[in-house]
Amino acid sequence: MKKPKKKSVLKYFEPIDSGKTLSENFGSLDLEGSFGYFALSSQNKNLFLNRLDADTLYRMIEKVGLVSHLLKMGFDNIKIDIDKDDAQIHYLKIYYEKMDHDHLLIDLRVSESRFMPQKRFCEEFDAPVSLDMVVIEWLSAQNPNSTFDPTKPQLPGQSKPGLGSLNYMMELMYIVGEQVVKDGFMDVPDHFHGAVMYSRKFKFFNPSHEAILRAILRDIKGYSLADMSWGMITGTIIDKTTNTPQVYDPSEQIFPVSKRMKDYFDSKKYKAKFNKIYESKKYYFDYEKMLKLREKMLREVKPDEI
């Protein structure tokens, strides 16, 4: 399944249009540094995010423990490839032994964008007027030598077992975010399980969405991530207050790096909205119904096509 472009599914942000005049985009905002930002956009093809070369990135992944983790899994002679396409998407690919498809471990694709939160968020939750973000267009971390089994069930949309590397990638993102001076990383996970995995470090920009996610994890915490994901797909995670299936509504999750981004999530208004929704929600999981619906779906479509 082809993954949609992130900018086409953003719900609460509008990318700032670089084709407009600066005053149309920013009004009376302080524009110091803006010209330098746009000047970087078309150069440095061999620098990740126009700033970091392959050797620097290798030292970073070594520092966060990712190289050691991969070595313990049997992957040595780690190689890094960086590139940028005509759409200004930056590629970071991590291989072992040789740079070909069969030896690809991690594929990260990001873009740099400046975003404006919708006006209601700026007013209601004291959100920053504009944010410099690294947008995660695609991230896959797969073990090419492994297969699925009962201890490693296949998640919807997944074609190979994972590498258990997400925590290391989160640490890498934080270091990169500081190096390139960004407010944070932004993603819009396609699947519920993606949102759950990202929730270790990311938070939904919308406090209501964050509260719903946390309430679901609170109420059905005894189930596996795969079961939860299938529960959302099959409509068997039920909101007790309405007796209707909870629908997963993909929206922006952010890994905050800058102080102002952290202050937004720590603000009284964000926390108050979160707590109100979190305390009002109660969920149950119709597990047996999920099993039947999942079995029926898998007769018609493969998991990696969902």
N, C-alpha and C positions, 0 to 999 in steps of 0.2 A: 504494500500500500504506500503510495507516495505521500510523504508528509507535507501538509500545507505550509506555506510561508508564514512565519510568525506574525508578520505585520498584517496579514489578512485576517487574523483571529484575535487581535488585541481588543479587549473590551473596554478598558478604563483609561487607555492612553491614546494619544494622537501623536504620530511622528511629526516632528517639526519639518516643514517643507523648505528645503534649502533653495527651492526655486523662487520662493517669495522673498520680498525684501526683508532685511533684518528687523525693521520696525514692525512689519506685519506679523512676524513670528513672535517677537519678544516684547514689543511695546517699549516700555521705559526700563527694561531689565539691564543690568550691568553686563556688557558684552565683552569684557576683558577676556582674552584667550580664545574667543570664538573663531577668529580668523585663522589662528594656528590649528584649531581642530579641523576645520574644513580643508586646510592646506595639506593635511596628512592623507586625505582620503584617496588620492590617486597614485601614491608612490609606495616605495618600499615593499614590493611584492614578496620579497624573501624575508620579511620581518613579520612575525605574528602580531596582529593589531598594530602594524607599522612601527613596532618598537623593539620586539624581542626576537633574537635569532635562535637557531636550533640549539646551539651550545648552551645558551642561557636557559632555554626551556628544559634542556636535559638536567642542568644543575638544579632547577626548580623541582622537577619531578623526583629527583634523587633526594632533595631536601625533605619533601613531604612524605617520603617513604614508599612511593609508588614503585620505584625501580626494585627495591628490596622485596616488595610484595610480589611483583611479577617474577622475580628470580625464584622465590619460594614455590611458585606455581609451575616452575620448569621453563620459564621464558627468559632466555638470556640474550646477550648481544642486542640490547634495545636500541632501536633506531628511530629518529624523529624526522618527519617531513612536514614542512610548512609551505603554504601557497595561498594565493588570493585570486578569486575569479573576477570577471568583468562586472559582476553585480556587487562587488566589495564584500563578498563573503570570505572570511578568513578560515583556512583549514589547518588543523593540527592533527596529524595522524601519527600514531605510535605503533611500530612494528617490532617483531623480533626476528633476528637472523637475516631476513631479506625483506625488501620493500615490494611486496606484491599482495594481491587480495587474500591469498591463503594464509598470510602471516600478519594480517592486520589485527591489532588488539583493540585500539581505541581510535574513534573517529569523532573529533569535535569540530563543529562548524559554528562560527559566531560572526556577528556583524556589530558595528558601532553605530549607535543612533542616539539622537537627543529627542526626548519625549516630553510631552505636556500632559499631566493628568487631567482628566475631565474636571470642569469647573466645580462641580458639586463636591469632589473630593478635596480640592484646594480649600473650599469654604467650610465644609463639614468636618473634615479631619485634619486640617492644617497641613496638607501635603505640600511639598515644594512645588513651585510654579513650573520648573522644568528640571529634567533629570538626564544626566549623561549615563547611558546604560550600555552594557555589552549584552546583546541579545543572543541567546543560545538557539541557533537555528536547527541544530541536530547534535545529538550526543549518543553514541553507541559504544558500549564496552562489552565485548563478547569473547568467549574462550573458543577458539577455532578447533581445539582438540577435545572438547568435551561434548557430552550428549545429555539429554534430559532423562531424569529418572524420578522416582517418587520423592526423593529428597531434594531434587531440583526441578520442580514442575515448570512447564512452559507457561509463561505469562502471555496474555493477549498482545499481539504485535511483535513478539520476540521470536527470533529465528535460531538463536544459539544461547546456551547458558551464559550468564554474566561472569565477570571477573572478580566481583566483590571489591571493586575499586572506587565506588562512589565517594566514600569518605576522603580518599586521597585526592580525587578530582575536586572536591569541595575546597580542600585546603589549597590546592593549586589555583583555583579560581580566586580565592581571597588574596593570595600573593600577587597574582596577575592584576587584579583590580586595583591594588595599591600602587603597583608599578605604573599602570597606565592612567591613574587618577580618574577613577570612575565612581559613580554613586553606587553601582552594584551590577549584578548579573540578573537578567530577566529571562524567564522561560514560560511557555504555555504548554504544560504536559498534555499530550493527546489522551492518555489513559489515567484512570484513577490511581493505579498502582504507581505510575510515574510521579504523580503529585505526592503520594505518601512517601516515596523514596526521597524526593527533593525536600520534603518537609523537615528533614533533619537540620537543614540550614536555611532553607527558603521559607518565606511566608507569603500568603496571598496578599496582594495589595488591598483587596477588598476584605475588610475585617469579617464580614458575614460569611464569606467563603472559607476563610481561615477557621472560623468557629464551627462551621458544619463539618469540615474535615476532622478537626480535633474531637468533636462530639461522636462522630462515627467510630474513630479509633478507640475512644473511651468505651463505647457500648458494645463493640464486637471484637474486642482485642484478643479473644481466644482463638481467632481464626487466622489462617495463613494469608499472606499477602496475595497469593494467587486466588484463593477463595474469595477474598474481599473484592478483587478486581472483577472476577466473574459475577459476583453478587451485584456490582454496580451495572455491569453490562446487561444482565438478565432482569434487572428491576426487582431484585429480591432483598435489597436493603431498604427497609421500610421506616418511614418517619411516623412514629407512634402518634404524634399530635394531629396528623392529617390522615393517617392510615393509607398513605400513598407512597409509591417508590421514590426514593431520593434519586434525583437525576444529577449525574456529574456534569458540571458546567465549566468547561475549560476556561481559565482566565489567568492573568499574570501572577506568577510567583516570583518573588525577588529575594536574592541573596544580598543583603545590605553590606556595603563596604564603607561608604562615607558616613560621617557623623550625622548629617542631616537626614540620611535615609534611615539610620538607626533610630534617630529621634522620632521620626514619623511612626515607626512601629512601637516605640515606647511611650507614645503620647497618651494622655488620659482619654482623649476622645476615641482613639483607635481601640484602646483596651476596654473602654466602657461598652462600645458597640459589640466587640468580641464577646465579652462576658454576658451581655444580654442575650445574644443568640445561643451561645454555648450552653447556658443554663436552661434555656427554654426547649432545647432539642433532646429527644430521646429516640433511639433507634433499636430495631431488632432485625435479625438476619434469618430469612426463611431458607435455611441451608438445604433442606431436602428438595425444595422446589428449584433451587439453583442448580443442583446436580442434574435434575431431569432436563432443565432447559439447556444447560451446558452440553449435555450429551446430544441433544437434538441439534444444537447449533453446529457442533463439531462434525456431524454427519454431512453438513452442507458447506462448511468453510474451514480452512486451516487456521490455527491460532495466530500464525504470523500475518494473516491477511485481515485480522480484525482491527 
